[in-house]
Amino acid sequence: MGKIRWTEKASSNLEDIFEYISKDSKWYAARYARALIGATKRLERLPLSGRVVPELEDPGLREVIYGNYRIVYRASGMDQDIEILAVVHGARDMNRAFREGWEL
């Protein structure tokens, strides 16, 4: 069973989401952030259960959808450890987001 590791970029994305929602309610922001993190837990058992990110045409980059967000990750190593790379709002252009300096 693989382990999940959040990159600095993905953690920053999650913090931004929390801050945005917390303008209305810190309680709901915390609840949403916990649920979003929870959406990645199945990847420990089923690392390839997310779909390949269609816009990026890289079979190594997959995503899990939670609400309006796309949680982009890759599985690597023998144990299929999971590296959460980013959390991107579904309305954003994924190709543009990658050109904005993601270090993958």
Helices and strands as residue ranges (DSSP letters): E 4-6, H 8-22, H 26-38, G 41-44, E 51-52, E 62-66, E 69-76, E 81-89, H 94-99
